[in-house]
């Protein structure tokens, strides 16, 4: 049931703005799902920050919430900037 809900949430997050990575000639890959893990994909730090904020907002509408101890995320990228999860 969780996967169905998170899939619907991600469709709402990506409906109007495509902020994923280029996939093929014209496609975009927005996220990867595996079991209860979700990996957001983006080509730019600002796009990732916005996507994460939109995800938290849409997840809240569906009754999901992030854990309080989750403050920020660091990915493997050259700039080593933190993506903050607010909400």
Order of alpha helices (4+ residues) and beta strands (2+ residues): alpha-beta-beta-beta-beta-alpha-beta-beta
